[in-house]
Amino acid sequence: MFRVELLEIDRRLSLRPVADGDAEPLYGLIEGDRERLARWLPWAAEQTLAGTREFVAKSRAQQAREDGFQAVLLRDGVVAGIAGYHCIDRLNRATSIGYWLAARHQGEGLMTAAVRALVDHAFGSWGLNRVAIEAAVANRRSRAIPERLGFTEEGVLRESELIAGRFLDGVLYSMLAAEWAARR
């Protein structure tokens, strides 16, 4: 039930579960944006090609377990970032979404479109009831996505993530299936 092969967003943009050949292009994006990514993502400062390969393997195992998936965001067939479901809480019919995008693709609406497609899929195909997104308080670009999509800001999670030796507060956003349906 919780498997996905491809989410086509439009003729130029799609989400595809990570595959074995994705480690090198993903690592290239990380290497090119390491300083920016390391401000917000705990793994980015120390990420290696071997670590990226391990991420791909774990992501493929996650999908095989039908516990969500991590997908490469493809723009014109080229890897531009990652978006996906952290896991699926079957009992409560809920999930959370995470994402990052190469700097050169920011400001084009790509990630907003990708997250919209993930939310549509979670509520439509999977019949979930709740989708959450957490972003660092100071990460305005990341926070803009759930805000643009009409998510409700539930509150601030104090010192919720240790990044680069400092604890960052996170903002928790959520969307419920009935709210999403009303917005569509």
C-alpha positions as CSV (number, residue, x, y, z in Angstrom):
1,M,0.0,0.0,0.0
2,F,2.8,2.5,0.9
3,R,4.9,2.0,-2.2
4,V,5.7,4.7,-4.8
5,E,7.6,4.4,-8.1
6,L,7.3,7.9,-9.4
7,L,5.3,11.1,-8.7
8,E,5.1,13.2,-11.8
9,I,4.5,16.8,-10.9
10,D,4.6,18.4,-14.3
11,R,6.4,17.8,-17.6
12,R,9.7,19.0,-16.2
13,L,9.5,18.0,-12.5
14,S,9.1,14.7,-10.8
15,L,9.9,12.8,-7.6
16,R,11.5,9.3,-7.8
17,P,12.5,7.1,-4.9
18,V,16.3,7.2,-4.5
19,A,18.2,4.6,-6.5
20,D,21.7,3.1,-6.2
21,G,23.0,5.5,-8.9
22,D,21.9,8.6,-7.0
23,A,24.7,8.7,-4.4
24,E,27.2,10.5,-6.7
25,P,24.9,13.3,-8.0
26,L,23.5,13.8,-4.5
27,Y,26.9,14.0,-3.0
28,G,27.9,16.5,-5.7
29,L,25.0,18.8,-4.7
30,I,25.9,18.4,-1.0
31,E,29.6,19.2,-1.7
32,G,28.6,22.3,-3.7
33,D,26.2,23.6,-1.1
34,R,27.9,22.2,2.1
35,E,28.2,25.5,3.9
36,R,24.6,26.5,3.4
37,L,23.2,23.1,4.1
38,A,25.3,22.7,7.3
39,R,23.5,25.7,8.8
40,W,20.3,23.7,8.9
41,L,20.9,20.0,8.5
42,P,22.8,18.1,11.2
43,W,24.4,15.6,8.7
44,A,25.6,18.1,6.1
45,A,28.9,19.3,7.6
46,E,30.4,15.8,7.8
47,Q,28.7,14.1,4.9
48,T,31.0,11.9,2.7
49,L,30.3,10.0,-0.4
50,A,30.3,6.8,1.6
51,G,27.7,8.4,4.0
52,T,25.6,9.4,1.0
53,R,25.8,5.8,-0.3
54,E,24.6,4.6,3.1
55,F,21.7,7.1,3.0
56,V,20.7,5.7,-0.4
57,A,20.8,2.1,1.0
58,K,18.8,3.0,4.1
59,S,16.3,4.9,1.9
60,R,15.8,1.9,-0.3
61,A,15.3,-0.3,2.8
62,Q,12.8,2.2,4.1
63,Q,10.8,1.9,0.9
64,A,11.0,-1.9,0.9
65,R,9.5,-1.8,4.4
66,E,6.8,0.5,3.1
67,D,7.6,3.0,5.8
68,G,7.7,6.1,3.6
69,F,10.4,7.0,1.1
70,Q,13.1,9.5,0.3
71,A,12.9,10.8,-3.3
72,V,15.2,12.6,-5.6
73,L,13.6,15.7,-7.0
74,L,14.3,15.6,-10.7
75,R,14.2,18.8,-12.8
76,D,14.5,17.9,-16.5
77,G,15.8,14.5,-15.5
78,V,18.7,16.0,-13.3
79,V,18.8,15.6,-9.5
80,A,18.0,19.0,-7.8
81,G,17.4,17.9,-4.2
82,I,15.6,15.5,-1.9
83,A,12.1,15.3,-0.5
84,G,10.3,12.5,1.3
85,Y,8.5,11.0,4.2
86,H,10.5,10.4,7.4
87,C,8.3,7.4,8.3
88,I,4.6,6.4,8.4
89,D,2.7,6.2,11.7
90,R,0.1,3.7,10.6
91,L,-1.8,3.6,13.9
92,N,-2.4,7.4,13.8
93,R,-2.4,7.7,10.0
94,A,0.3,10.3,10.1
95,T,3.7,11.2,8.5
96,S,6.2,14.0,8.4
97,I,8.0,15.4,5.4
98,G,11.6,16.6,5.1
99,Y,13.4,18.2,2.1
100,W,16.4,20.1,0.9
101,L,17.2,21.7,-2.5
102,A,20.4,22.8,-4.3
103,A,20.9,26.5,-4.0
104,R,20.9,27.0,-7.8
105,H,17.3,25.7,-7.9
106,Q,15.9,27.8,-5.1
107,G,13.3,30.5,-5.8
108,E,11.7,28.6,-8.7
109,G,8.9,27.0,-6.8
110,L,10.3,23.5,-7.3
111,M,10.2,22.4,-3.6
112,T,6.8,23.9,-3.0
113,A,5.5,21.9,-5.9
114,A,7.2,18.7,-4.7
115,V,5.9,19.1,-1.1
116,R,2.4,19.7,-2.5
117,A,2.7,16.5,-4.5
118,L,3.8,14.6,-1.4
119,V,0.9,16.0,0.6
120,D,-1.6,15.1,-2.1
121,H,-0.2,11.6,-2.2
122,A,-0.2,11.1,1.6
123,F,-3.9,12.2,1.9
124,G,-5.1,10.8,-1.5
125,S,-3.3,7.5,-2.2
126,W,-2.4,6.6,1.3
127,G,-5.4,7.9,3.1
128,L,-3.4,9.5,5.9
129,N,-4.9,12.1,8.2
130,R,-2.0,14.3,9.3
131,V,1.2,15.6,7.7
132,A,3.8,17.5,9.7
133,I,6.8,19.6,8.7
134,E,9.4,20.9,11.1
135,A,11.9,23.7,10.1
136,A,14.4,25.8,12.1
137,V,12.9,29.1,13.3
138,A,15.6,31.1,11.4
139,N,15.3,29.0,8.2
140,R,12.9,31.3,6.4
141,R,13.2,29.5,3.0
142,S,12.3,26.2,4.5
143,R,9.5,27.7,6.6
144,A,8.0,29.4,3.6
145,I,7.0,26.1,2.0
146,P,4.4,24.9,4.6
147,E,3.3,28.5,5.1
148,R,2.7,28.9,1.3
149,L,0.8,25.6,1.3
150,G,-1.5,26.7,4.2
151,F,-0.1,24.5,6.9
152,T,-1.0,25.5,10.5
153,E,1.9,26.6,12.7
154,E,1.4,24.5,15.9
155,G,4.3,26.0,17.9
156,V,8.0,26.2,18.6
157,L,9.9,23.1,19.7
158,R,12.6,24.6,21.9
159,E,16.2,23.5,21.1
160,S,14.9,20.5,19.2
161,E,17.9,19.9,17.0
162,L,21.7,20.0,17.5
163,I,23.4,21.5,14.5
164,A,27.0,22.6,14.3
165,G,27.4,22.5,18.1
166,R,24.3,24.7,18.8
167,F,20.7,23.8,19.6
168,L,18.2,25.3,17.2
169,D,14.5,25.9,17.9
170,G,12.2,24.3,15.4
171,V,8.7,25.4,14.2
172,L,6.2,22.6,13.8
173,Y,3.6,22.9,11.1
174,S,0.8,20.5,10.3
175,M,-1.9,19.8,7.8
176,L,-5.0,17.6,8.3
177,A,-6.7,15.7,5.5
178,A,-10.0,17.6,5.9
179,E,-8.2,20.9,5.7
180,W,-6.3,19.9,2.6
181,A,-9.4,18.7,0.9
182,A,-11.1,22.1,1.8
183,R,-8.2,24.0,0.2
184,R,-8.3,22.0,-3.0
